[in-house]
Amino acid sequence: MAFFSADFLSPLFSLTMAVLFAGTLYYLARLQNRVSAMRGAQSELRGLLRACSDSVDGAERSITAMRQSAQALAIDLGRTMDEAERLRAEVDRTCAAARQAMERLGPIAASVTAAPTPESAAPAKATKPGPAKPKPFADAALLKGAPVGSPQAPAGPHERAAMRLFRETFRGL
């Protein structure tokens, strides 16, 4: 039983304690390195979190500004649409008035063409006696319902004036 003697166990116990103490010191040294690395990363993380927070604040400000701009643009668009509707109604009224004027001028134009023109006031050449044929109305196609500005209907002064009025109206838009 000499193996279990106190003299033999005391150095073995001291040696075991020394190895455990050395292992603890080694573990503490590694832990110290990791803690210092974590503290360094923590300062970087704080800077990163500050930058992220600043970016989020800037994004919120941008979203607020964009929302305000969108609302202002929506209001302006509404005004523009109202103005366009008003102008469209005005153009429709003008077109209707021009149509009515053309309808009223149709019979008047026919009677004006039956009146003598400067060409017919010239002395007549000797021709066969008989009834004089009236010259046809220059804008007869308009009276028949041909579209204005079509190749069949040459533009008369009234038609040119109406077209000029429409062009000026549309340029003013």
SERO-4910 file (N, C-alpha, C, O; in steps of 0.05 Angstrom, whole numbers):
BEGIN
 pado doro    nc1    nc2    nc3   cac1   cac2   cac3    cc1    cc2    cc3    oc1    oc2    oc3
  Met    A     15    -23      0      0      0      0     17     25      0      8     47      8
  Ala    A     39     21     -8     57     43    -10     49     62    -33     58     85    -34
  Phe    A     32     52    -50     24     68    -73      5     90    -64      4    112    -76
  Phe    A    -10     86    -43    -29    105    -33    -19    121    -10    -34    131      7
  Ser    A      6    124     -8     17    138     15     15    168     10     14    177    -13
  Ala    A     13    183     32     10    212     30     34    225     18     31    246      5
  Asp    A     57    214     22     81    226     10     82    223    -20     92    240    -35
  Phe    A     70    201    -30     70    196    -58     47    212    -72     51    222    -94
  Leu    A     25    216    -59      2    230    -70      6    260    -70     -5    274    -87
  Ser    A     20    270    -51     24    299    -48     38    310    -73     28    330    -83
  Pro    A     60    299    -83     72    310   -107     54    306   -132     54    323   -150
  Leu    A     40    284   -133     22    278   -156     -1    298   -156     -9    308   -177
  Phe    A    -11    303   -132    -33    323   -130    -23    351   -137    -37    366   -151
  Ser    A      1    358   -129     13    384   -135     17    387   -165     13    408   -177
  Leu    A     27    365   -177     32    365   -206      5    369   -221      4    384   -241
  Thr    A    -15    354   -213    -42    357   -226    -52    385   -223    -63    396   -242
  Met    A    -49    396   -199    -59    423   -195    -43    443   -212    -55    462   -222
  Ala    A    -17    439   -216     -1    457   -232     -9    455   -261    -10    476   -275
  Val    A    -16    431   -272    -24    427   -299    -51    441   -303    -56    455   -323
  Leu    A    -69    437   -284    -95    450   -286    -92    480   -284   -107    495   -299
  Phe    A    -75    490   -268    -70    519   -266    -59    530   -292    -67    551   -301
  Ala    A    -40    516   -304    -29    524   -330    -50    524   -352    -51    542   -368
  Gly    A    -68    504   -352    -90    503   -371   -109    526   -367   -119    538   -387
  Thr    A   -114    533   -342   -132    555   -336   -119    581   -346   -133    598   -357
  Leu    A    -93    585   -341    -79    609   -351    -80    611   -381    -85    632   -392
  Tyr    A    -76    588   -395    -77    588   -424   -106    595   -433   -108    611   -452
  Tyr    A   -126    584   -421   -154    590   -428   -160    620   -423   -174    632   -439
  Leu    A   -150    631   -400   -154    659   -394   -141    677   -415   -152    698   -422
  Ala    A   -117    670   -424   -103    686   -444   -119    686   -470   -121    707   -483
  Arg    A   -129    663   -478   -145    662   -503   -171    678   -499   -180    691   -518
  Leu    A   -183    675   -476   -208    690   -470   -203    720   -471   -220    735   -480
  Gln    A   -180    728   -460   -173    757   -460   -170    767   -489   -179    789   -495
  Asn    A   -158    751   -506   -155    759   -535   -182    761   -548   -187    780   -564
  Arg    A   -199    742   -543   -226    743   -555   -242    767   -545   -257    780   -560
  Val    A   -241    772   -519   -256    795   -507   -246    821   -519   -262    839   -526
  Ser    A   -219    824   -522   -209    849   -534   -217    851   -563   -222    873   -573
  Ala    A   -217    829   -578   -226    829   -605   -256    837   -607   -264    852   -625
  Met    A   -272    826   -588   -300    833   -587   -304    862   -581   -322    875   -592
  Arg    A   -288    873   -563   -291    902   -556   -284    919   -581   -297    939   -586
  Gly    A   -263    911   -596   -257    925   -620   -279    924   -640   -286    944   -653
  Ala    A   -291    900   -643   -313    897   -662   -337    912   -652   -353    922   -668
  Gln    A   -340    914   -625   -363    929   -614   -361    959   -621   -382    971   -627
  Ser    A   -337    970   -621   -335    998   -628   -340   1002   -658   -353   1022   -666
  Glu    A   -332    982   -675   -338    983   -703   -368    980   -707   -380    994   -724
  Leu    A   -381    963   -691   -409    958   -693   -425    983   -686   -445    989   -698
  Arg    A   -415    997   -665   -429   1022   -658   -428   1042   -681   -448   1055   -687
  Gly    A   -405   1045   -693   -403   1063   -716   -421   1054   -739   -434   1071   -752
  Leu    A   -422   1028   -744   -439   1018   -765   -469   1022   -758   -484   1029   -776
  Leu    A   -476   1018   -732   -504   1023   -724   -511   1053   -726   -533   1059   -734
  Arg    A   -492   1071   -719   -497   1099   -723   -502   1106   -752   -520   1121   -759
  Ala    A   -485   1096   -769   -487   1101   -798   -514   1090   -808   -528   1103   -824
  Cys    A   -521   1066   -799   -547   1054   -807   -570   1071   -797   -590   1075   -812
  Ser    A   -569   1080   -772   -590   1097   -761   -592   1123   -776   -614   1132   -782
  Asp    A   -569   1135   -783   -570   1160   -799   -582   1155   -827   -597   1171   -837
  Ser    A   -576   1132   -839   -587   1125   -865   -617   1121   -863   -632   1130   -881
  Val    A   -626   1108   -842   -655   1104   -838   -669   1131   -834   -690   1136   -845
  Asp    A   -657   1149   -818   -668   1175   -814   -669   1191   -841   -690   1204   -847
  Gly    A   -648   1190   -856   -648   1203   -883   -669   1191   -901   -682   1206   -916
  Ala    A   -672   1165   -900   -693   1152   -917   -721   1161   -909   -738   1166   -926
  Glu    A   -725   1164   -883   -751   1173   -873   -756   1202   -882   -778   1209   -891
  Arg    A   -736   1219   -881   -739   1246   -890   -744   1247   -920   -761   1262   -929
  Ser    A   -730   1230   -935   -735   1229   -964   -763   1219   -971   -776   1230   -989
  Ile    A   -772   1199   -956   -799   1189   -961   -820   1211   -955   -839   1214   -970
  Thr    A   -815   1225   -933   -834   1247   -926   -834   1268   -948   -855   1278   -956
  Ala    A   -810   1276   -958   -808   1296   -979   -821   1286  -1005   -834   1301  -1018
  Met    A   -816   1260  -1011   -828   1249  -1036   -859   1248  -1033   -873   1253  -1052
  Arg    A   -869   1242  -1009   -898   1241  -1005   -909   1269  -1009   -930   1272  -1021
  Gln    A   -896   1289   -998   -905   1317  -1001   -904   1325  -1030   -923   1338  -1040
  Ser    A   -883   1318  -1044   -880   1324  -1073   -902   1311  -1089   -914   1322  -1107
  Ala    A   -908   1285  -1082   -929   1271  -1096   -956   1284  -1092   -972   1285  -1110
  Gln    A   -961   1292  -1067   -986   1306  -1062   -988   1332  -1077  -1009   1338  -1088
  Ala    A   -966   1347  -1078   -966   1372  -1093   -970   1367  -1123   -985   1382  -1136
  Leu    A   -957   1347  -1133   -961   1340  -1161   -989   1330  -1167  -1000   1336  -1188
  Ala    A  -1001   1316  -1148  -1028   1307  -1152  -1047   1331  -1153  -1066   1331  -1169
  Ile    A  -1043   1350  -1136  -1059   1374  -1136  -1056   1389  -1162  -1075   1398  -1175
  Asp    A  -1030   1392  -1171  -1025   1406  -1197  -1037   1391  -1220  -1048   1403  -1239
  Leu    A  -1035   1364  -1219  -1047   1348  -1240  -1077   1351  -1241  -1089   1353  -1262
  Gly    A  -1089   1352  -1217  -1118   1357  -1216  -1125   1383  -1228  -1145   1385  -1243
  Arg    A  -1110   1404  -1222  -1115   1430  -1234  -1112   1430  -1264  -1128   1441  -1279
  Thr    A  -1090   1417  -1273  -1085   1415  -1301  -1107   1399  -1315  -1116   1407  -1337
  Met    A  -1117   1378  -1303  -1139   1362  -1315  -1164   1379  -1316  -1179   1378  -1336
  Asp    A  -1170   1394  -1295  -1193   1412  -1295  -1191   1433  -1317  -1210   1439  -1331
  Glu    A  -1167   1444  -1320  -1162   1464  -1341  -1166   1452  -1368  -1177   1464  -1386
  Ala    A  -1155   1427  -1372  -1158   1413  -1397  -1188   1407  -1403  -1196   1411  -1426
  Glu    A  -1202   1399  -1383  -1231   1394  -1387  -1246   1420  -1395  -1263   1420  -1412
  Arg    A  -1238   1442  -1381  -1250   1468  -1388  -1244   1476  -1416  -1261   1485  -1431
  Leu    A  -1218   1473  -1424  -1210   1480  -1452  -1224   1462  -1472  -1231   1471  -1494
  Arg    A  -1227   1436  -1465  -1240   1418  -1484  -1269   1426  -1488  -1279   1426  -1510
  Ala    A  -1282   1433  -1466  -1310   1443  -1468  -1311   1468  -1484  -1330   1472  -1500
  Glu    A  -1292   1486  -1480  -1291   1511  -1496  -1287   1505  -1525  -1300   1518  -1542
  Val    A  -1269   1487  -1532  -1264   1479  -1560  -1289   1467  -1572  -1296   1472  -1594
  Asp    A  -1303   1450  -1556  -1328   1438  -1566  -1349   1459  -1571  -1363   1458  -1591
  Arg    A  -1351   1479  -1553  -1370   1500  -1558  -1363   1516  -1583  -1380   1524  -1598
  Thr    A  -1336   1521  -1586  -1327   1536  -1609  -1333   1521  -1635  -1341   1532  -1655
  Cys    A  -1328   1495  -1635  -1333   1478  -1658  -1363   1478  -1664  -1371   1480  -1688
  Ala    A  -1380   1476  -1644  -1409   1476  -1648  -1417   1503  -1659  -1434   1504  -1677
  Ala    A  -1406   1525  -1649  -1413   1551  -1659  -1404   1554  -1688  -1418   1566  -1704
  Ala    A  -1380   1544  -1695  -1370   1545  -1722  -1388   1528  -1741  -1394   1537  -1763
  Arg    A  -1397   1505  -1731  -1415   1488  -1747  -1441   1503  -1753  -1451   1503  -1775
  Gln    A  -1452   1516  -1731  -1476   1531  -1735  -1472   1554  -1754  -1490   1560  -1770
  Ala    A  -1449   1567  -1752  -1444   1590  -1770  -1442   1580  -1798  -1451   1593  -1817
  Met    A  -1429   1557  -1802  -1426   1546  -1829  -1454   1539  -1840  -1460   1543  -1864
  Glu    A  -1471   1528  -1823  -1498   1521  -1832  -1514   1546  -1839  -1529   1546  -1859
  Arg    A  -1510   1567  -1824  -1524   1592  -1830  -1512   1606  -1855  -1527   1618  -1870
  Leu    A  -1486   1603  -1859  -1473   1616  -1881  -1477   1601  -1907  -1474   1613  -1929
  Gly    A  -1485   1576  -1906  -1489   1560  -1930  -1509   1573  -1949  -1502   1578  -1972
  Pro    A  -1533   1579  -1941  -1552   1592  -1959  -1543   1620  -1967  -1548   1629  -1989
  Ile    A  -1531   1634  -1949  -1521   1661  -1955  -1500   1660  -1977  -1499   1676  -1995
  Ala    A  -1482   1641  -1974  -1461   1637  -1994  -1472   1630  -2021  -1462   1639  -2041
  Ala    A  -1493   1614  -2022  -1505   1607  -2047  -1518   1632  -2060  -1517   1635  -2085
  Ser    A  -1530   1650  -2044  -1542   1674  -2056  -1521   1694  -2064  -1525   1709  -2083
  Val    A  -1498   1694  -2051  -1476   1712  -2058  -1464   1703  -2085  -1457   1720  -2101
  Thr    A  -1462   1678  -2089  -1450   1669  -2114  -1468   1674  -2138  -1459   1676  -2161
  Ala    A  -1494   1677  -2133  -1513   1683  -2154  -1511   1712  -2162  -1520   1719  -2184
  Ala    A  -1500   1729  -2145  -1497   1757  -2151  -1476   1761  -2172  -1458   1744  -2174
  Pro    A  -1477   1783  -2187  -1457   1788  -2208  -1429   1792  -2195  -1427   1804  -2174
  Thr    A  -1409   1781  -2208  -1381   1784  -2199  -1368   1804  -2217  -1379   1811  -2238
  Pro    A  -1344   1814  -2210  -1330   1833  -2227  -1325   1822  -2255  -1324   1837  -2274
  Glu    A  -1321   1796  -2256  -1316   1784  -2283  -1341   1785  -2300  -1339   1790  -2324
  Ser    A  -1364   1782  -2287  -1388   1782  -2303  -1397   1811  -2309  -1414   1814  -2327
  Ala    A  -1386   1831  -2296  -1393   1859  -2302  -1378   1868  -2327  -1385   1890  -2337
  Ala    A  -1359   1854  -2336  -1345   1861  -2360  -1364   1859  -2384  -1383   1844  -2383
  Pro    A  -1358   1874  -2405  -1377   1873  -2428  -1378   1844  -2439  -1358   1831  -2441
  Ala    A  -1401   1837  -2445  -1406   1809  -2454  -1397   1806  -2483  -1399   1825  -2499
  Lys    A  -1386   1783  -2489  -1378   1777  -2516  -1402   1769  -2532  -1423   1761  -2521
  Ala    A  -1400   1771  -2556  -1423   1764  -2573  -1426   1734  -2573  -1409   1720  -2584
  Thr    A  -1447   1725  -2561  -1452   1696  -2560  -1481   1692  -2568  -1496   1711  -2574
  Lys    A  -1489   1668  -2567  -1516   1662  -2574  -1534   1674  -2552  -1528   1672  -2528
  Pro    A  -1556   1686  -2560  -1574   1696  -2540  -1587   1673  -2525  -1593   1652  -2537
  Gly    A  -1592   1677  -2500  -1605   1657  -2484  -1601   1663  -2454  -1588   1683  -2447
  Pro    A  -1612   1647  -2438  -1609   1653  -2409  -1580   1649  -2400  -1566   1631  -2409
  Ala    A  -1571   1667  -2383  -1543   1666  -2373  -1541   1645  -2352  -1559   1642  -2335
  Lys    A  -1520   1629  -2353  -1517   1608  -2333  -1501   1620  -2309  -1480   1633  -2314
  Pro    A  -1511   1617  -2285  -1496   1627  -2262  -1471   1610  -2257  -1471   1586  -2262
  Lys    A  -1450   1623  -2247  -1426   1608  -2241  -1431   1591  -2216  -1446   1599  -2198
  Pro    A  -1420   1567  -2215  -1425   1550  -2192  -1410   1561  -2168  -1389   1575  -2170
  Phe    A  -1421   1556  -2144  -1409   1565  -2119  -1382   1552  -2115  -1380   1527  -2118
  Ala    A  -1362   1568  -2108  -1335   1557  -2105  -1333   1537  -2082  -1318   1517  -2084
  Asp    A  -1349   1541  -2062  -1349   1522  -2039  -1374   1505  -2039  -1385   1500  -2017
  Ala    A  -1382   1496  -2062  -1406   1479  -2064  -1403   1453  -2049  -1422   1442  -2039
  Ala    A  -1378   1443  -2047  -1373   1418  -2032  -1380   1422  -2003  -1389   1403  -1990
  Leu    A  -1376   1446  -1992  -1383   1451  -1964  -1413   1449  -1960  -1423   1439  -1940
  Leu    A  -1429   1459  -1980  -1457   1458  -1978  -1468   1429  -1979  -1489   1423  -1968
  Lys    A  -1453   1412  -1993  -1461   1384  -1995  -1452   1367  -1972  -1459   1344  -1970
  Gly    A  -1438   1379  -1953  -1429   1365  -1929  -1401   1352  -1931  -1394   1335  -1915
  Ala    A  -1385   1361  -1951  -1358   1351  -1953  -1342   1362  -1930  -1347   1384  -1921
  Pro    A  -1322   1346  -1920  -1306   1356  -1897  -1290   1380  -1905  -1281   1383  -1927
  Val    A  -1287   1398  -1885  -1272   1423  -1889  -1243   1416  -1894  -1231   1399  -1881
  Gly    A  -1231   1429  -1914  -1203   1424  -1920  -1198   1400  -1938  -1176   1392  -1942
  Ser    A  -1220   1387  -1948  -1216   1364  -1965  -1208   1374  -1993  -1211   1397  -1999
  Pro    A  -1196   1356  -2009  -1186   1365  -2035  -1209   1375  -2053  -1204   1390  -2071
  Gln    A  -1234   1366  -2049  -1256   1374  -2066  -1264   1403  -2060  -1275   1416  -2078
  Ala    A  -1260   1412  -2035  -1270   1438  -2027  -1247   1458  -2025  -1232   1457  -2006
  Pro    A  -1243   1476  -2045  -1222   1495  -2042  -1229   1514  -2019  -1252   1521  -2014
  Ala    A  -1209   1523  -2006  -1212   1540  -1982  -1220   1568  -1990  -1206   1581  -2005
  Gly    A  -1243   1577  -1980  -1252   1604  -1985  -1242   1622  -1962  -1230   1612  -1943
  Pro    A  -1248   1648  -1964  -1238   1667  -1944  -1250   1661  -1916  -1236   1664  -1896
  His    A  -1276   1653  -1915  -1288   1648  -1890  -1277   1622  -1877  -1272   1621  -1853
  Glu    A  -1272   1603  -1895  -1261   1578  -1885  -1233   1582  -1875  -1225   1571  -1854
  Arg    A  -1217   1598  -1890  -1190   1604  -1881  -1190   1618  -1855  -1173   1613  -1837
  Ala    A  -1208   1637  -1851  -1210   1652  -1826  -1217   1633  -1803  -1206   1635  -1781
  Ala    A  -1236   1614  -1808  -1243   1595  -1787  -1220   1577  -1780  -1215   1572  -1757
  Met    A  -1205   1568  -1800  -1182   1551  -1795  -1161   1566  -1780  -1148   1555  -1762
  Arg    A  -1156   1592  -1787  -1137   1608  -1772  -1145   1611  -1743  -1128   1610  -1725
  Leu    A  -1171   1615  -1738  -1181   1617  -1711  -1176   1591  -1695  -1168   1592  -1672
  Phe    A  -1181   1568  -1708  -1177   1543  -1694  -1147   1539  -1688  -1140   1530  -1667
  Arg    A  -1130   1545  -1708  -1101   1543  -1703  -1091   1560  -1680  -1076   1551  -1663
  Glu    A  -1101   1585  -1679  -1093   1603  -1658  -1103   1593  -1631  -1090   1596  -1611
  Thr    A  -1127   1582  -1631  -1138   1571  -1606  -1121   1548  -1596  -1114   1547  -1573
  Phe    A  -1114   1529  -1614  -1098   1506  -1606  -1069   1515  -1599  -1057   1502  -1581
  Arg    A  -1058   1535  -1612  -1031   1544  -1604  -1032   1557  -1577  -1013   1555  -1562
  Gly    A  -1054   1569  -1570  -1057   1582  -1544  -1059   1561  -1521  -1054   1568  -1498
  Leu    A  -1065   1537  -1528  -1067   1516  -1507  -1039   1509  -1499  -1036   1491  -1482
***
